[in-house]
């Protein structure tokens, strides 16, 4: 692979994984109980994720992302932006 084919990523906002879950859930006007019903994940676990007491994990990220209609990377890598690499 050519180095010019890659994109640089930079962090633009300091948001935790748990905060990203909460923000996206609230933007969709879902309660923790509502997200729990959509995902089958207990409300107490969703609360723990949002408060960064429990790791989100890959499978839960996929499940929650489906319920929130977003890509799992939005939850797992909050605040990251991709910037094109200039041809040098």
PDB file as gemmi writes it, atoms N, CA and C in Angstrom:
CRYST1    1.000    1.000    1.000  90.00  90.00  90.00 P 1                      
ATOM      1  N   UNK A   1       0.837  -1.186   0.000  1.00  0.00           N  
ATOM      2  CA  UNK A   1       0.000   0.000   0.000  1.00  0.00           C  
ATOM      3  C   UNK A   1       0.875   1.240   0.000  1.00  0.00           C  
ATOM      4  N   UNK A   2       0.390   2.235  -0.668  1.00  0.00           N  
ATOM      5  CA  UNK A   2       1.066   3.511  -0.750  1.00  0.00           C  
ATOM      6  C   UNK A   2       0.652   4.377   0.442  1.00  0.00           C  
ATOM      7  N   UNK A   3       1.593   5.040   1.035  1.00  0.00           N  
ATOM      8  CA  UNK A   3       1.318   5.885   2.208  1.00  0.00           C  
ATOM      9  C   UNK A   3       0.304   6.974   1.885  1.00  0.00           C  
ATOM     10  N   UNK A   4       0.249   7.397   0.627  1.00  0.00           N  
ATOM     11  CA  UNK A   4      -0.676   8.458   0.219  1.00  0.00           C  
ATOM     12  C   UNK A   4      -2.135   7.994   0.231  1.00  0.00           C  
ATOM     13  N   UNK A   5      -2.366   6.694   0.344  1.00  0.00           N  
ATOM     14  CA  UNK A   5      -3.713   6.156   0.358  1.00  0.00           C  
ATOM     15  C   UNK A   5      -4.375   6.247   1.731  1.00  0.00           C  
ATOM     16  N   UNK A   6      -3.608   6.558   2.764  1.00  0.00           N  
ATOM     17  CA  UNK A   6      -4.134   6.607   4.114  1.00  0.00           C  
ATOM     18  C   UNK A   6      -4.650   7.996   4.465  1.00  0.00           C  
ATOM     19  N   UNK A   7      -5.581   8.039   5.398  1.00  0.00           N  
ATOM     20  CA  UNK A   7      -6.096   9.296   5.914  1.00  0.00           C  
ATOM     21  C   UNK A   7      -5.612   9.477   7.345  1.00  0.00           C  
ATOM     22  N   UNK A   8      -5.300  10.696   7.716  1.00  0.00           N  
ATOM     23  CA  UNK A   8      -4.924  10.988   9.088  1.00  0.00           C  
ATOM     24  C   UNK A   8      -6.186  11.184   9.921  1.00  0.00           C  
ATOM     25  N   UNK A   9      -6.132  10.773  11.147  1.00  0.00           N  
ATOM     26  CA  UNK A   9      -7.240  11.003  12.073  1.00  0.00           C  
ATOM     27  C   UNK A   9      -6.732  11.872  13.202  1.00  0.00           C  
ATOM     28  N   UNK A  10      -7.558  12.785  13.628  1.00  0.00           N  
ATOM     29  CA  UNK A  10      -7.183  13.625  14.759  1.00  0.00           C  
ATOM     30  C   UNK A  10      -8.389  13.786  15.665  1.00  0.00           C  
ATOM     31  N   UNK A  11      -8.127  13.887  16.923  1.00  0.00           N  
ATOM     32  CA  UNK A  11      -9.202  14.034  17.886  1.00  0.00           C  
ATOM     33  C   UNK A  11      -9.619  15.493  17.924  1.00  0.00           C  
ATOM     34  N   UNK A  12     -10.928  15.747  17.789  1.00  0.00           N  
ATOM     35  CA  UNK A  12     -11.415  17.115  17.758  1.00  0.00           C  
ATOM     36  C   UNK A  12     -12.151  17.509  19.027  1.00  0.00           C  
ATOM     37  N   UNK A  13     -12.706  16.543  19.735  1.00  0.00           N  
ATOM     38  CA  UNK A  13     -13.487  16.811  20.943  1.00  0.00           C  
ATOM     39  C   UNK A  13     -13.121  15.771  21.985  1.00  0.00           C  
ATOM     40  N   UNK A  14     -13.038  16.177  23.225  1.00  0.00           N  
ATOM     41  CA  UNK A  14     -12.721  15.230  24.288  1.00  0.00           C  
ATOM     42  C   UNK A  14     -14.016  14.698  24.900  1.00  0.00           C  
ATOM     43  N   UNK A  15     -14.474  13.562  24.369  1.00  0.00           N  
ATOM     44  CA  UNK A  15     -15.716  12.927  24.811  1.00  0.00           C  
ATOM     45  C   UNK A  15     -15.403  11.473  25.103  1.00  0.00           C  
ATOM     46  N   UNK A  16     -15.871  10.974  26.226  1.00  0.00           N  
ATOM     47  CA  UNK A  16     -15.647   9.566  26.552  1.00  0.00           C  
ATOM     48  C   UNK A  16     -16.631   8.699  25.769  1.00  0.00           C  
ATOM     49  N   UNK A  17     -16.352   7.412  25.739  1.00  0.00           N  
ATOM     50  CA  UNK A  17     -17.248   6.457  25.077  1.00  0.00           C  
ATOM     51  C   UNK A  17     -18.633   6.520  25.718  1.00  0.00           C  
ATOM     52  N   UNK A  18     -18.672   6.525  27.027  1.00  0.00           N  
ATOM     53  CA  UNK A  18     -19.955   6.589  27.733  1.00  0.00           C  
ATOM     54  C   UNK A  18     -20.727   7.854  27.415  1.00  0.00           C  
ATOM     55  N   UNK A  19     -20.012   8.974  27.344  1.00  0.00           N  
ATOM     56  CA  UNK A  19     -20.676  10.238  27.007  1.00  0.00           C  
ATOM     57  C   UNK A  19     -21.232  10.198  25.589  1.00  0.00           C  
ATOM     58  N   UNK A  20     -20.519   9.562  24.676  1.00  0.00           N  
ATOM     59  CA  UNK A  20     -21.015   9.485  23.300  1.00  0.00           C  
ATOM     60  C   UNK A  20     -22.303   8.666  23.237  1.00  0.00           C  
ATOM     61  N   UNK A  21     -22.367   7.580  23.991  1.00  0.00           N  
ATOM     62  CA  UNK A  21     -23.596   6.775  24.039  1.00  0.00           C  
ATOM     63  C   UNK A  21     -24.743   7.624  24.578  1.00  0.00           C  
ATOM     64  N   UNK A  22     -24.493   8.327  25.673  1.00  0.00           N  
ATOM     65  CA  UNK A  22     -25.544   9.162  26.282  1.00  0.00           C  
ATOM     66  C   UNK A  22     -25.998  10.263  25.330  1.00  0.00           C  
ATOM     67  N   UNK A  23     -25.056  10.954  24.705  1.00  0.00           N  
ATOM     68  CA  UNK A  23     -25.393  12.062  23.815  1.00  0.00           C  
ATOM     69  C   UNK A  23     -26.248  11.577  22.648  1.00  0.00           C  
ATOM     70  N   UNK A  24     -25.836  10.502  22.008  1.00  0.00           N  
ATOM     71  CA  UNK A  24     -26.592   9.998  20.856  1.00  0.00           C  
ATOM     72  C   UNK A  24     -27.955   9.478  21.295  1.00  0.00           C  
ATOM     73  N   UNK A  25     -28.000   8.815  22.450  1.00  0.00           N  
ATOM     74  CA  UNK A  25     -29.291   8.332  22.973  1.00  0.00           C  
ATOM     75  C   UNK A  25     -30.227   9.508  23.223  1.00  0.00           C  
ATOM     76  N   UNK A  26     -29.727  10.559  23.869  1.00  0.00           N  
ATOM     77  CA  UNK A  26     -30.563  11.714  24.183  1.00  0.00           C  
ATOM     78  C   UNK A  26     -30.983  12.471  22.920  1.00  0.00           C  
ATOM     79  N   UNK A  27     -30.096  12.552  21.931  1.00  0.00           N  
ATOM     80  CA  UNK A  27     -30.463  13.207  20.668  1.00  0.00           C  
ATOM     81  C   UNK A  27     -31.629  12.486  19.991  1.00  0.00           C  
ATOM     82  N   UNK A  28     -31.741  11.196  20.242  1.00  0.00           N  
ATOM     83  CA  UNK A  28     -32.835  10.418  19.660  1.00  0.00           C  
ATOM     84  C   UNK A  28     -34.027  10.333  20.607  1.00  0.00           C  
ATOM     85  N   UNK A  29     -33.958  11.127  21.684  1.00  0.00           N  
ATOM     86  CA  UNK A  29     -35.044  11.215  22.669  1.00  0.00           C  
ATOM     87  C   UNK A  29     -35.426   9.857  23.245  1.00  0.00           C  
ATOM     88  N   UNK A  30     -34.388   9.059  23.519  1.00  0.00           N  
ATOM     89  CA  UNK A  30     -34.595   7.759  24.154  1.00  0.00           C  
ATOM     90  C   UNK A  30     -34.146   7.832  25.606  1.00  0.00           C  
ATOM     91  N   UNK A  31     -34.885   7.196  26.469  1.00  0.00           N  
ATOM     92  CA  UNK A  31     -34.456   7.048  27.862  1.00  0.00           C  
ATOM     93  C   UNK A  31     -33.533   5.834  27.933  1.00  0.00           C  
ATOM     94  N   UNK A  32     -32.869   5.681  29.058  1.00  0.00           N  
ATOM     95  CA  UNK A  32     -32.068   4.467  29.254  1.00  0.00           C  
ATOM     96  C   UNK A  32     -32.972   3.243  29.202  1.00  0.00           C  
ATOM     97  N   UNK A  33     -34.169   3.349  29.768  1.00  0.00           N  
ATOM     98  CA  UNK A  33     -35.112   2.224  29.721  1.00  0.00           C  
ATOM     99  C   UNK A  33     -35.524   1.909  28.291  1.00  0.00           C  
ATOM    100  N   UNK A  34     -35.736   2.948  27.481  1.00  0.00           N  
ATOM    101  CA  UNK A  34     -36.095   2.742  26.079  1.00  0.00           C  
ATOM    102  C   UNK A  34     -34.981   2.055  25.309  1.00  0.00           C  
ATOM    103  N   UNK A  35     -33.736   2.489  25.542  1.00  0.00           N  
ATOM    104  CA  UNK A  35     -32.595   1.845  24.883  1.00  0.00           C  
ATOM    105  C   UNK A  35     -32.446   0.411  25.363  1.00  0.00           C  
ATOM    106  N   UNK A  36     -32.716   0.189  26.628  1.00  0.00           N  
ATOM    107  CA  UNK A  36     -32.665  -1.164  27.182  1.00  0.00           C  
ATOM    108  C   UNK A  36     -33.673  -2.076  26.482  1.00  0.00           C  
ATOM    109  N   UNK A  37     -34.868  -1.565  26.250  1.00  0.00           N  
ATOM    110  CA  UNK A  37     -35.898  -2.357  25.570  1.00  0.00           C  
ATOM    111  C   UNK A  37     -35.494  -2.682  24.132  1.00  0.00           C  
ATOM    112  N   UNK A  38     -34.855  -1.719  23.456  1.00  0.00           N  
ATOM    113  CA  UNK A  38     -34.453  -1.931  22.064  1.00  0.00           C  
ATOM    114  C   UNK A  38     -33.277  -2.898  21.929  1.00  0.00           C  
ATOM    115  N   UNK A  39     -32.423  -2.935  22.946  1.00  0.00           N  
ATOM    116  CA  UNK A  39     -31.183  -3.717  22.848  1.00  0.00           C  
ATOM    117  C   UNK A  39     -31.191  -5.016  23.639  1.00  0.00           C  
ATOM    118  N   UNK A  40     -32.021  -5.101  24.653  1.00  0.00           N  
ATOM    119  CA  UNK A  40     -31.979  -6.254  25.546  1.00  0.00           C  
ATOM    120  C   UNK A  40     -30.876  -6.145  26.592  1.00  0.00           C  
ATOM    121  N   UNK A  41     -30.189  -5.003  26.612  1.00  0.00           N  
ATOM    122  CA  UNK A  41     -29.142  -4.755  27.609  1.00  0.00           C  
ATOM    123  C   UNK A  41     -29.812  -4.128  28.826  1.00  0.00           C  
ATOM    124  N   UNK A  42     -29.567  -4.643  30.016  1.00  0.00           N  
ATOM    125  CA  UNK A  42     -30.215  -4.080  31.200  1.00  0.00           C  
ATOM    126  C   UNK A  42     -29.942  -2.583  31.356  1.00  0.00           C  
ATOM    127  N   UNK A  43     -30.954  -1.858  31.839  1.00  0.00           N  
ATOM    128  CA  UNK A  43     -30.819  -0.413  32.049  1.00  0.00           C  
ATOM    129  C   UNK A  43     -29.649  -0.108  32.964  1.00  0.00           C  
ATOM    130  N   UNK A  44     -29.406  -0.929  33.963  1.00  0.00           N  
ATOM    131  CA  UNK A  44     -28.296  -0.695  34.890  1.00  0.00           C  
ATOM    132  C   UNK A  44     -26.949  -0.785  34.169  1.00  0.00           C  
ATOM    133  N   UNK A  45     -26.854  -1.663  33.184  1.00  0.00           N  
ATOM    134  CA  UNK A  45     -25.618  -1.780  32.400  1.00  0.00           C  
ATOM    135  C   UNK A  45     -25.454  -0.568  31.496  1.00  0.00           C  
ATOM    136  N   UNK A  46     -26.541  -0.095  30.889  1.00  0.00           N  
ATOM    137  CA  UNK A  46     -26.476   1.108  30.057  1.00  0.00           C  
ATOM    138  C   UNK A  46     -26.030   2.298  30.907  1.00  0.00           C  
ATOM    139  N   UNK A  47     -26.563   2.411  32.103  1.00  0.00           N  
ATOM    140  CA  UNK A  47     -26.146   3.476  33.012  1.00  0.00           C  
ATOM    141  C   UNK A  47     -24.660   3.373  33.331  1.00  0.00           C  
ATOM    142  N   UNK A  48     -24.197   2.164  33.602  1.00  0.00           N  
ATOM    143  CA  UNK A  48     -22.780   1.950  33.920  1.00  0.00           C  
ATOM    144  C   UNK A  48     -21.892   2.286  32.722  1.00  0.00           C  
ATOM    145  N   UNK A  49     -22.341   1.968  31.514  1.00  0.00           N  
ATOM    146  CA  UNK A  49     -21.585   2.309  30.304  1.00  0.00           C  
ATOM    147  C   UNK A  49     -21.509   3.822  30.163  1.00  0.00           C  
ATOM    148  N   UNK A  50     -22.650   4.485  30.310  1.00  0.00           N  
ATOM    149  CA  UNK A  50     -22.700   5.937  30.149  1.00  0.00           C  
ATOM    150  C   UNK A  50     -21.866   6.668  31.202  1.00  0.00           C  
ATOM    151  N   UNK A  51     -21.685   6.052  32.331  1.00  0.00           N  
ATOM    152  CA  UNK A  51     -20.879   6.660  33.401  1.00  0.00           C  
ATOM    153  C   UNK A  51     -19.453   6.111  33.424  1.00  0.00           C  
ATOM    154  N   UNK A  52     -19.078   5.413  32.355  1.00  0.00           N  
ATOM    155  CA  UNK A  52     -17.733   4.871  32.178  1.00  0.00           C  
ATOM    156  C   UNK A  52     -17.287   3.954  33.323  1.00  0.00           C  
ATOM    157  N   UNK A  53     -18.245   3.243  33.904  1.00  0.00           N  
ATOM    158  CA  UNK A  53     -17.921   2.258  34.935  1.00  0.00           C  
ATOM    159  C   UNK A  53     -17.782   0.858  34.344  1.00  0.00           C  
ATOM    160  N   UNK A  54     -18.331   0.674  33.129  1.00  0.00           N  
ATOM    161  CA  UNK A  54     -18.266  -0.609  32.428  1.00  0.00           C  
ATOM    162  C   UNK A  54     -17.825  -0.320  31.004  1.00  0.00           C  
ATOM    163  N   UNK A  55     -16.907  -1.131  30.478  1.00  0.00           N  
ATOM    164  CA  UNK A  55     -16.469  -0.963  29.093  1.00  0.00           C  
ATOM    165  C   UNK A  55     -17.597  -1.313  28.135  1.00  0.00           C  
ATOM    166  N   UNK A  56     -17.687  -0.557  27.059  1.00  0.00           N  
ATOM    167  CA  UNK A  56     -18.730  -0.794  26.068  1.00  0.00           C  
ATOM    168  C   UNK A  56     -18.536  -2.154  25.395  1.00  0.00           C  
ATOM    169  N   UNK A  57     -17.360  -2.440  24.929  1.00  0.00           N  
ATOM    170  CA  UNK A  57     -17.089  -3.722  24.266  1.00  0.00           C  
ATOM    171  C   UNK A  57     -17.644  -3.757  22.861  1.00  0.00           C  
ATOM    172  N   UNK A  58     -17.071  -4.604  22.034  1.00  0.00           N  
ATOM    173  CA  UNK A  58     -17.414  -4.665  20.619  1.00  0.00           C  
ATOM    174  C   UNK A  58     -18.861  -5.097  20.391  1.00  0.00           C  
ATOM    175  N   UNK A  59     -19.272  -6.174  21.018  1.00  0.00           N  
ATOM    176  CA  UNK A  59     -20.631  -6.693  20.779  1.00  0.00           C  
ATOM    177  C   UNK A  59     -21.698  -5.722  21.271  1.00  0.00           C  
ATOM    178  N   UNK A  60     -21.483  -5.145  22.454  1.00  0.00           N  
ATOM    179  CA  UNK A  60     -22.462  -4.163  22.944  1.00  0.00           C  
ATOM    180  C   UNK A  60     -22.468  -2.926  22.060  1.00  0.00           C  
ATOM    181  N   UNK A  61     -21.293  -2.514  21.568  1.00  0.00           N  
ATOM    182  CA  UNK A  61     -21.216  -1.350  20.670  1.00  0.00           C  
ATOM    183  C   UNK A  61     -22.060  -1.602  19.420  1.00  0.00           C  
ATOM    184  N   UNK A  62     -21.954  -2.803  18.853  1.00  0.00           N  
ATOM    185  CA  UNK A  62     -22.737  -3.136  17.664  1.00  0.00           C  
ATOM    186  C   UNK A  62     -24.229  -3.139  17.965  1.00  0.00           C  
ATOM    187  N   UNK A  63     -24.597  -3.713  19.102  1.00  0.00           N  
ATOM    188  CA  UNK A  63     -26.007  -3.791  19.487  1.00  0.00           C  
ATOM    189  C   UNK A  63     -26.588  -2.406  19.719  1.00  0.00           C  
ATOM    190  N   UNK A  64     -25.866  -1.579  20.470  1.00  0.00           N  
ATOM    191  CA  UNK A  64     -26.353  -0.229  20.766  1.00  0.00           C  
ATOM    192  C   UNK A  64     -26.365   0.619  19.495  1.00  0.00           C  
ATOM    193  N   UNK A  65     -25.351   0.480  18.658  1.00  0.00           N  
ATOM    194  CA  UNK A  65     -25.298   1.246  17.411  1.00  0.00           C  
ATOM    195  C   UNK A  65     -26.493   0.923  16.514  1.00  0.00           C  
ATOM    196  N   UNK A  66     -26.854  -0.359  16.435  1.00  0.00           N  
ATOM    197  CA  UNK A  66     -28.040  -0.729  15.632  1.00  0.00           C  
ATOM    198  C   UNK A  66     -29.282  -0.041  16.182  1.00  0.00           C  
ATOM    199  N   UNK A  67     -29.435  -0.045  17.486  1.00  0.00           N  
ATOM    200  CA  UNK A  67     -30.612   0.567  18.103  1.00  0.00           C  
ATOM    201  C   UNK A  67     -30.625   2.086  17.906  1.00  0.00           C  
ATOM    202  N   UNK A  68     -29.443   2.699  17.927  1.00  0.00           N  
ATOM    203  CA  UNK A  68     -29.343   4.153  17.771  1.00  0.00           C  
ATOM    204  C   UNK A  68     -29.168   4.575  16.312  1.00  0.00           C  
ATOM    205  N   UNK A  69     -29.157   3.596  15.397  1.00  0.00           N  
ATOM    206  CA  UNK A  69     -29.025   3.854  13.961  1.00  0.00           C  
ATOM    207  C   UNK A  69     -27.788   4.704  13.648  1.00  0.00           C  
ATOM    208  N   UNK A  70     -26.653   4.240  14.167  1.00  0.00           N  
ATOM    209  CA  UNK A  70     -25.381   4.896  13.878  1.00  0.00           C  
ATOM    210  C   UNK A  70     -24.314   3.821  13.690  1.00  0.00           C  
ATOM    211  N   UNK A  71     -23.164   4.210  13.214  1.00  0.00           N  
ATOM    212  CA  UNK A  71     -22.064   3.272  13.037  1.00  0.00           C  
ATOM    213  C   UNK A  71     -21.410   3.037  14.402  1.00  0.00           C  
ATOM    214  N   UNK A  72     -21.016   1.802  14.714  1.00  0.00           N  
ATOM    215  CA  UNK A  72     -20.371   1.534  16.008  1.00  0.00           C  
ATOM    216  C   UNK A  72     -19.146   2.411  16.274  1.00  0.00           C  
ATOM    217  N   UNK A  73     -18.433   2.812  15.228  1.00  0.00           N  
ATOM    218  CA  UNK A  73     -17.247   3.659  15.413  1.00  0.00           C  
ATOM    219  C   UNK A  73     -17.604   5.004  16.026  1.00  0.00           C  
ATOM    220  N   UNK A  74     -18.824   5.470  15.783  1.00  0.00           N  
ATOM    221  CA  UNK A  74     -19.269   6.731  16.377  1.00  0.00           C  
ATOM    222  C   UNK A  74     -19.269   6.612  17.903  1.00  0.00           C  
ATOM    223  N   UNK A  75     -19.596   5.440  18.396  1.00  0.00           N  
ATOM    224  CA  UNK A  75     -19.625   5.210  19.841  1.00  0.00           C  
ATOM    225  C   UNK A  75     -18.245   4.902  20.397  1.00  0.00           C  
ATOM    226  N   UNK A  76     -17.487   4.102  19.665  1.00  0.00           N  
ATOM    227  CA  UNK A  76     -16.201   3.614  20.161  1.00  0.00           C  
ATOM    228  C   UNK A  76     -15.089   4.650  20.032  1.00  0.00           C  
ATOM    229  N   UNK A  77     -15.156   5.489  18.995  1.00  0.00           N  
ATOM    230  CA  UNK A  77     -14.130   6.512  18.761  1.00  0.00           C  
ATOM    231  C   UNK A  77     -14.759   7.897  18.729  1.00  0.00           C  
ATOM    232  N   UNK A  78     -15.344   8.335  19.838  1.00  0.00           N  
ATOM    233  CA  UNK A  78     -16.014   9.638  19.832  1.00  0.00           C  
ATOM    234  C   UNK A  78     -15.017  10.780  19.669  1.00  0.00           C  
ATOM    235  N   UNK A  79     -15.424  11.785  18.928  1.00  0.00           N  
ATOM    236  CA  UNK A  79     -14.620  12.986  18.801  1.00  0.00           C  
ATOM    237  C   UNK A  79     -13.497  12.910  17.787  1.00  0.00           C  
ATOM    238  N   UNK A  80     -13.399  11.827  17.009  1.00  0.00           N  
ATOM    239  CA  UNK A  80     -12.320  11.719  16.023  1.00  0.00           C  
ATOM    240  C   UNK A  80     -12.795  12.206  14.673  1.00  0.00           C  
ATOM    241  N   UNK A  81     -11.917  12.897  13.974  1.00  0.00           N  
ATOM    242  CA  UNK A  81     -12.208  13.436  12.656  1.00  0.00           C  
ATOM    243  C   UNK A  81     -11.140  12.923  11.695  1.00  0.00           C  
ATOM    244  N   UNK A  82     -11.545  12.673  10.470  1.00  0.00           N  
ATOM    245  CA  UNK A  82     -10.590  12.196   9.463  1.00  0.00           C  
ATOM    246  C   UNK A  82     -10.259  13.350   8.532  1.00  0.00           C  
ATOM    247  N   UNK A  83      -8.981  13.528   8.285  1.00  0.00           N  
ATOM    248  CA  UNK A  83      -8.510  14.605   7.430  1.00  0.00           C  
ATOM    249  C   UNK A  83      -7.671  13.996   6.300  1.00  0.00           C  
ATOM    250  N   UNK A  84      -7.899  14.452   5.101  1.00  0.00           N  
ATOM    251  CA  UNK A  84      -7.148  13.917   3.953  1.00  0.00           C  
ATOM    252  C   UNK A  84      -5.672  14.253   4.061  1.00  0.00           C  
ATOM    253  N   UNK A  85      -4.850  13.345   3.586  1.00  0.00           N  
ATOM    254  CA  UNK A  85      -3.418  13.550   3.545  1.00  0.00           C  
ATOM    255  C   UNK A  85      -3.090  14.231   2.220  1.00  0.00           C  
ATOM    256  N   UNK A  86      -2.317  15.292   2.260  1.00  0.00           N  
ATOM    257  CA  UNK A  86      -1.957  15.972   1.021  1.00  0.00           C  
ATOM    258  C   UNK A  86      -0.923  15.141   0.268  1.00  0.00           C  
ATOM    259  N   UNK A  87      -0.994  15.199  -1.025  1.00  0.00           N  
ATOM    260  CA  UNK A  87      -0.026  14.476  -1.865  1.00  0.00           C  
ATOM    261  C   UNK A  87       1.306  15.186  -1.794  1.00  0.00           C  
ATOM    262  N   UNK A  88       2.238  14.590  -1.126  1.00  0.00           N  
ATOM    263  CA  UNK A  88       3.557  15.234  -0.968  1.00  0.00           C  
ATOM    264  C   UNK A  88       4.635  14.449  -1.659  1.00  0.00           C  
TER     265      UNK A  88                                                      
END                                                                             
